[in-house]
């Protein structure tokens, strides 16, 4: 999925900095953990949920005639690609217990 998103970003002719957002952008959600594990998990999951990302992509497509439709789609692509990349590396959606407790299992546990 992450590779498909990179292809779609390339086809969308977005500026180079969208690729940096792809790699790092959604990780700003880590700041939610400053307010505690529960808030951190909620904020992190909002930025890394593939369904929300697809919603942005669809909304952008539907708003294509409007000036910001392409930007909304690009945001969705960044979210989808980044979360797909995270899943590949074992970082899943977070539980309220703490950052390393995910739907894919505990991070760092062998």
C-alpha positions as YAML, in Angstrom:
chain: A
units: angstrom
residues:
- id: 1
  name: UNK
  ca: [0.00, 0.00, 0.00]
- id: 2
  name: UNK
  ca: [2.79, 2.42, 0.85]
- id: 3
  name: UNK
  ca: [4.40, 1.87, -2.54]
- id: 4
  name: UNK
  ca: [1.06, 2.36, -4.28]
- id: 5
  name: UNK
  ca: [0.62, 5.66, -2.43]
- id: 6
  name: UNK
  ca: [4.09, 6.81, -3.50]
- id: 7
  name: UNK
  ca: [3.08, 6.05, -7.08]
- id: 8
  name: UNK
  ca: [-0.19, 7.98, -6.69]
- id: 9
  name: UNK
  ca: [1.61, 10.96, -5.14]
- id: 10
  name: UNK
  ca: [3.97, 10.92, -8.11]
- id: 11
  name: UNK
  ca: [1.03, 10.80, -10.52]
- id: 12
  name: UNK
  ca: [-0.60, 13.70, -8.66]
- id: 13
  name: UNK
  ca: [2.41, 15.93, -9.36]
- id: 14
  name: UNK
  ca: [2.55, 17.12, -5.76]
- id: 15
  name: UNK
  ca: [5.47, 19.20, -4.48]
- id: 16
  name: UNK
  ca: [8.56, 17.39, -3.13]
- id: 17
  name: UNK
  ca: [7.74, 18.21, 0.50]
- id: 18
  name: UNK
  ca: [4.64, 15.95, 0.37]
- id: 19
  name: UNK
  ca: [7.08, 13.03, 0.38]
- id: 20
  name: UNK
  ca: [8.58, 14.30, 3.65]
- id: 21
  name: UNK
  ca: [5.06, 14.47, 5.06]
- id: 22
  name: UNK
  ca: [4.58, 10.88, 3.89]
- id: 23
  name: UNK
  ca: [7.57, 9.80, 5.99]
- id: 24
  name: UNK
  ca: [7.09, 11.94, 9.07]
- id: 25
  name: UNK
  ca: [3.91, 14.05, 9.03]
- id: 26
  name: UNK
  ca: [1.40, 11.89, 10.92]
- id: 27
  name: UNK
  ca: [3.98, 11.24, 13.64]
- id: 28
  name: UNK
  ca: [3.27, 14.71, 15.01]
- id: 29
  name: UNK
  ca: [0.41, 12.90, 16.72]
- id: 30
  name: UNK
  ca: [2.98, 11.66, 19.28]
- id: 31
  name: UNK
  ca: [2.46, 15.01, 20.97]
- id: 32
  name: UNK
  ca: [-0.91, 13.71, 22.17]
- id: 33
  name: UNK
  ca: [0.98, 11.50, 24.61]
- id: 34
  name: UNK
  ca: [2.01, 14.63, 26.51]
- id: 35
  name: UNK
  ca: [-1.60, 14.69, 27.77]
- id: 36
  name: UNK
  ca: [-1.52, 11.05, 28.86]
- id: 37
  name: UNK
  ca: [-1.83, 7.56, 27.39]
- id: 38
  name: UNK
  ca: [-5.54, 7.73, 26.61]
- id: 39
  name: UNK
  ca: [-5.37, 11.09, 24.82]
- id: 40
  name: UNK
  ca: [-2.16, 10.05, 23.09]
- id: 41
  name: UNK
  ca: [-3.74, 6.85, 21.78]
- id: 42
  name: UNK
  ca: [-6.82, 8.70, 20.52]
- id: 43
  name: UNK
  ca: [-4.79, 11.38, 18.72]
- id: 44
  name: UNK
  ca: [-2.31, 8.85, 17.32]
- id: 45
  name: UNK
  ca: [-5.10, 6.61, 16.05]
- id: 46
  name: UNK
  ca: [-6.90, 9.52, 14.36]
- id: 47
  name: UNK
  ca: [-3.73, 10.35, 12.41]
- id: 48
  name: UNK
  ca: [-2.97, 6.69, 11.57]
- id: 49
  name: UNK
  ca: [-6.41, 5.24, 10.82]
- id: 50
  name: UNK
  ca: [-6.66, 4.00, 7.23]
- id: 51
  name: UNK
  ca: [-10.44, 4.54, 7.12]
- id: 52
  name: UNK
  ca: [-10.03, 8.23, 7.93]
- id: 53
  name: UNK
  ca: [-7.30, 8.47, 5.28]
- id: 54
  name: UNK
  ca: [-9.58, 6.92, 2.66]
- id: 55
  name: UNK
  ca: [-12.29, 9.38, 3.72]
- id: 56
  name: UNK
  ca: [-9.93, 12.27, 2.97]
- id: 57
  name: UNK
  ca: [-9.04, 10.77, -0.42]
- id: 58
  name: UNK
  ca: [-12.71, 10.37, -1.35]
- id: 59
  name: UNK
  ca: [-13.60, 13.85, -0.08]
- id: 60
  name: UNK
  ca: [-10.76, 15.34, -2.11]
- id: 61
  name: UNK
  ca: [-11.89, 13.50, -5.20]
- id: 62
  name: UNK
  ca: [-15.46, 14.73, -4.74]
- id: 63
  name: UNK
  ca: [-14.21, 18.28, -4.16]
- id: 64
  name: UNK
  ca: [-11.88, 18.21, -7.18]
- id: 65
  name: UNK
  ca: [-13.65, 21.15, -8.87]
- id: 66
  name: UNK
  ca: [-13.00, 23.19, -5.72]
- id: 67
  name: UNK
  ca: [-9.52, 24.66, -5.30]
- id: 68
  name: UNK
  ca: [-8.51, 22.53, -2.29]
- id: 69
  name: UNK
  ca: [-9.73, 19.12, -3.51]
- id: 70
  name: UNK
  ca: [-6.27, 18.01, -4.59]
- id: 71
  name: UNK
  ca: [-4.76, 19.06, -1.24]
- id: 72
  name: UNK
  ca: [-7.39, 17.11, 0.68]
- id: 73
  name: UNK
  ca: [-6.68, 14.01, -1.43]
- id: 74
  name: UNK
  ca: [-2.93, 14.44, -0.90]
- id: 75
  name: UNK
  ca: [-3.47, 14.61, 2.87]
- id: 76
  name: UNK
  ca: [-5.41, 11.35, 2.66]
- id: 77
  name: UNK
  ca: [-2.69, 9.74, 0.56]
- id: 78
  name: UNK
  ca: [-0.02, 10.81, 3.05]
- id: 79
  name: UNK
  ca: [-2.05, 9.41, 5.95]
- id: 80
  name: UNK
  ca: [-2.74, 6.12, 4.12]
- id: 81
  name: UNK
  ca: [0.83, 5.67, 2.96]
- id: 82
  name: UNK
  ca: [2.36, 6.54, 6.31]
- id: 83
  name: UNK
  ca: [0.04, 4.25, 8.26]
- id: 84
  name: UNK
  ca: [0.70, 1.43, 5.78]
- id: 85
  name: UNK
  ca: [4.43, 1.92, 6.23]
- id: 86
  name: UNK
  ca: [3.99, 1.91, 10.02]
- id: 87
  name: UNK
  ca: [2.01, -1.35, 9.87]
- id: 88
  name: UNK
  ca: [4.82, -2.91, 7.82]
- id: 89
  name: UNK
  ca: [7.27, -2.04, 10.61]
- id: 90
  name: UNK
  ca: [4.95, -3.35, 13.32]
- id: 91
  name: UNK
  ca: [3.49, -0.09, 14.62]
- id: 92
  name: UNK
  ca: [-0.24, -0.58, 14.93]
- id: 93
  name: UNK
  ca: [-3.10, 1.44, 16.29]
- id: 94
  name: UNK
  ca: [-2.58, 2.17, 19.97]
- id: 95
  name: UNK
  ca: [-4.39, 0.96, 23.05]
- id: 96
  name: UNK
  ca: [-4.91, 3.19, 26.08]
- id: 97
  name: UNK
  ca: [-2.29, 1.31, 28.14]
- id: 98
  name: UNK
  ca: [0.61, 3.09, 26.45]
- id: 99
  name: UNK
  ca: [2.45, 3.69, 23.20]
- id: 100
  name: UNK
  ca: [3.92, 0.22, 22.85]
- id: 101
  name: UNK
  ca: [0.56, -1.56, 23.21]
- id: 102
  name: UNK
  ca: [-0.94, -1.94, 19.72]
- id: 103
  name: UNK
  ca: [-3.49, -3.96, 17.82]
- id: 104
  name: UNK
  ca: [-0.56, -5.80, 16.22]
- id: 105
  name: UNK
  ca: [0.90, -6.77, 19.57]
- id: 106
  name: UNK
  ca: [3.33, -5.17, 21.96]
- id: 107
  name: UNK
  ca: [6.15, -3.21, 20.31]
- id: 108
  name: UNK
  ca: [9.56, -4.60, 21.19]
- id: 109
  name: UNK
  ca: [8.23, -7.90, 22.55]
- id: 110
  name: UNK
  ca: [9.68, -10.97, 20.88]
...
